[in-house]
Amino acid sequence: MLLLLLGIIVLHVTVLVLLFVSTIVSQWVVNGGYAADLWQNCTTGDVFQCLASSSNEWLQSVQAMMILSVIFSVL
């Protein structure tokens, strides 16, 4: 029983670490001179330029759910 509880605790801590990393990391998709994440899209060329992510409704809902999941996991 103790081993099962220890396994559950390790699994939860792993999920929390992955949640924080996936919310904070700044480059989810990297393709040549292009990098994108939840918050901004960046291009590299002559000038490194970052723009806010598109205002799609699904992307805004994903951003809201990621922030809420971080808040509730801390609580």
Buried (B, 14 or more C-beta within 10 A) or exposed (E): EEEEEEEEEEEEEEEBEEBBEBBEEEEEEEEEEEBBBBBEBBBEEEEEEEEEBEEEEEEEEEBEEBEEBBEEEEE
